[in-house]
Amino acid sequence: MRHRIAVIGSGPGGLTFARVLHHHGHPVTVLERDPAPDARPPGGTLDLHEGMGQLALEKAGLLTEFQELSRPEGQAMRILDTNGTVLRDWKPRPGERANPEIDRGQLRDLLLGPLDVQWGRRVTEVVPQTHAGVLVHFADGRQETFDLVIGADGAWSRVRPAISSATPHYTGVTRVETSLDDIDTRHPDLARLIGDGSVAVYGVNRALVAQRNSGGHVKVGAQFRAPLDWHTELDLADAEAVRSSLLALFDGWAAPVPDLLRHGTAFVHRPLYVLPVSHTWAHVPGVTLLGDAAHLMPPLGAGANLAMLEGAELAESIAAAPGPGDLDEAVRAFEEQMWERAGRWAKITTAGLERLVSPDPTQALAVFDEVQPS
Ligand SMILES: Cc1cc2nc3c(=O)[nH]c(=O)nc-3n(C[C@H](O)[C@H](O)[C@H](O)COP(=O)(O)OP(=O)(O)OC[C@H]3O[C@@H](n4cnc5c(N)ncnc54)[C@H](O)[C@@H]3O)c2cc1C
């Protein structure tokens, strides 16, 4: 079997798909718009769950390497109220590996391995069911045909319009991210606050979350309910103006929590968008979606895990499909399975975000217990 298979996007989902297919000896074309693997900062650390992201890595033959790279101590989680009272201080038991953390850049490099990604290939449109196969158009004017195109191109997928009219909508919660370096030497009080893993502080309609990455690097996210245009009076490129505006928003929170913002470097605005819960589509031969392109949901620790598991499962089904007719059946079966599981998670995470960034911050503890898979 030598189908022409392309995956669009080299995020966790696309790379896991390609790596598992490669593991089974099947060729796959990976097309990524970024000009190089490190063209953008990779984002915060990810916790990979035993039955999801870790299972996907096992299917790719990469679990042992993951265990060597990941940080089980990063599972530690502290939850505070705005007065600084510690509501939860959870530390993993020795040997506990249910949800260890890994930097996104480390995960990307682990998955990349021998894969030959085509960088700088921005897809603009996918046209299914042409005479020669599925037609992929690129920003540079080129076009190529494949038997199967997988859209693993994230929230603003350019593959999705080929099979679904759904578009992401704003949740009403926005997020501004910043980061701190050399936390242990430069900000020891914040290092103690964060511990080995994460700290989250919940107030009325807002939250501050800080997450330790490797090498003393910390990612901070300020989340709050606001209209999409909350910043019209603010120059988002002016770091000092954004800092002042955030410090006003988190005014009165117990020290040293506001220092997470006071000492942050650049600020990045990321309003949280989602696709409709239980997003499905009428099956279209030759094109499918996985990960955020299929089921963008609030960031409560499931998205990358789902994308990776879906990538691994789809690759295994394709590898097991003996003939061209079986390829389409494999994709159909994959979609049914993905919709069912992602629909469940979309409901959990949507309800979770409603309660985490809410008028009643006392609900935060319960939400954490619900979203953490055992
Ligand atoms: C703040 C935050 C924290 C999170 N924390 C966690 C967590 O702890 N655990 C977890 O499981 N999930 C987490 N998530 C969710 C997770 O980041 C996403 O669900 C996950 O990255 C989705 O993977 P993906 O491969 O589907 O898409 P993406 O990671 O978005 O990758 C898409 C890729 O496609 C490329 N691309 C896009 N358009 C094109 C195009 N037109 N042509 C070619 N290439 C294109 C992009 O450059 C990118 O490389 C978090 C999300 C956020 C915002």
The ligand as a Tripos MOL2 file, in Angstrom:
@<TRIPOS>MOLECULE
LIG
   53    58     1     0     0
SMALL
NO_CHARGES

@<TRIPOS>ATOM
      1 C1         -2.5620   28.4180   27.2570 C.3       1 LIG1
      2 C2         -2.7910   27.0250   26.7810 C.ar      1 LIG1
      3 C3         -2.3960   25.9550   27.5790 C.ar      1 LIG1
      4 C4         -2.6040   24.6510   27.1560 C.ar      1 LIG1
      5 N1         -2.2090   23.6090   27.9450 N.ar      1 LIG1
      6 C5         -2.4450   22.3490   27.5520 C.ar      1 LIG1
      7 C6         -2.0600   21.2160   28.3660 C.ar      1 LIG1
      8 O1         -1.4690   21.3600   29.4450 O.2       1 LIG1
      9 N2         -2.3430   19.9730   27.9200 N.ar      1 LIG1
     10 C7         -2.9840   19.7640   26.7240 C.ar      1 LIG1
     11 O2         -3.2420   18.6000   26.3690 O.2       1 LIG1
     12 N3         -3.3380   20.7990   25.9250 N.ar      1 LIG1
     13 C8         -3.0840   22.0710   26.2970 C.ar      1 LIG1
     14 N4         -3.4550   23.1130   25.5080 N.ar      1 LIG1
     15 C9         -4.1050   22.8440   24.2140 C.3       1 LIG1
     16 C10        -3.0730   22.5010   23.1600 C.3       1 LIG1
     17 O3         -2.1000   23.5180   23.0530 O.3       1 LIG1
     18 C11        -3.7350   22.3150   21.8020 C.3       1 LIG1
     19 O4         -4.9230   21.6030   21.9490 O.3       1 LIG1
     20 C12        -2.7790   21.5410   20.8910 C.3       1 LIG1
     21 O5         -1.6210   22.3010   20.6230 O.3       1 LIG1
     22 C13        -3.4760   21.1760   19.5880 C.3       1 LIG1
     23 O6         -2.5630   20.4860   18.7830 O.3       1 LIG1
     24 P1         -2.7860   20.4330   17.2220 P.3       1 LIG1
     25 O7         -1.6540   19.6020   16.6910 O.co2     1 LIG1
     26 O8         -4.1610   20.0310   16.9130 O.co2     1 LIG1
     27 O9         -2.6730   21.9510   16.7070 O.3       1 LIG1
     28 P2         -1.5410   23.0730   16.9250 P.3       1 LIG1
     29 O10        -0.6890   22.7890   18.0990 O.co2     1 LIG1
     30 O11        -2.2550   24.3740   16.8810 O.co2     1 LIG1
     31 O12        -0.6500   22.9280   15.6310 O.3       1 LIG1
     32 C14        -1.1120   23.3410   14.3660 C.3       1 LIG1
     33 C15         0.0650   23.4490   13.4060 C.3       1 LIG1
     34 O13        -0.4310   23.7260   12.1070 O.3       1 LIG1
     35 C16         0.3270   24.7630   11.5220 C.3       1 LIG1
     36 N5         -0.5320   25.4600   10.5540 N.ar      1 LIG1
     37 C17        -1.5870   26.2620   10.8290 C.ar      1 LIG1
     38 N6         -2.1360   26.7130    9.6920 N.ar      1 LIG1
     39 C18        -1.4270   26.1770    8.6860 C.ar      1 LIG1
     40 C19        -1.5310   26.2800    7.2620 C.ar      1 LIG1
     41 N7         -2.4700   27.0460    6.6870 N.pl3     1 LIG1
     42 N8         -0.6350   25.6000    6.4970 N.ar      1 LIG1
     43 C20         0.3240   24.8160    7.0760 C.ar      1 LIG1
     44 N9          0.4690   24.6920    8.4200 N.ar      1 LIG1
     45 C21        -0.4010   25.3630    9.2180 C.ar      1 LIG1
     46 C22         0.7210   25.6390   12.7050 C.3       1 LIG1
     47 O14         1.8360   26.4750   12.4040 O.3       1 LIG1
     48 C23         1.0240   24.5880   13.7720 C.3       1 LIG1
     49 O15         2.3520   24.1360   13.6960 O.3       1 LIG1
     50 C24        -3.2310   24.4230   25.9070 C.ar      1 LIG1
     51 C25        -3.6070   25.4980   25.0880 C.ar      1 LIG1
     52 C26        -3.3860   26.7950   25.5160 C.ar      1 LIG1
     53 C27        -3.8320   27.9530   24.6280 C.3       1 LIG1
@<TRIPOS>BOND
     1     1     2 1
     2     2     3 ar
     3     2    52 ar
     4     3     4 ar
     5     4     5 ar
     6     4    50 ar
     7     5     6 ar
     8     6     7 ar
     9     6    13 1
    10     7     8 2
    11     7     9 ar
    12     9    10 ar
    13    10    11 2
    14    10    12 ar
    15    12    13 ar
    16    13    14 ar
    17    14    15 1
    18    14    50 ar
    19    15    16 1
    20    16    17 1
    21    16    18 1
    22    18    19 1
    23    18    20 1
    24    20    21 1
    25    20    22 1
    26    22    23 1
    27    23    24 1
    28    24    25 2
    29    24    26 1
    30    24    27 1
    31    27    28 1
    32    28    29 2
    33    28    30 1
    34    28    31 1
    35    31    32 1
    36    32    33 1
    37    33    34 1
    38    33    48 1
    39    34    35 1
    40    35    36 1
    41    35    46 1
    42    36    37 ar
    43    36    45 ar
    44    37    38 ar
    45    38    39 ar
    46    39    40 ar
    47    39    45 ar
    48    40    41 1
    49    40    42 ar
    50    42    43 ar
    51    43    44 ar
    52    44    45 ar
    53    46    47 1
    54    46    48 1
    55    48    49 1
    56    50    51 ar
    57    51    52 ar
    58    52    53 1
@<TRIPOS>SUBSTRUCTURE
     1 LIG1         1 GROUP 0 **** ****
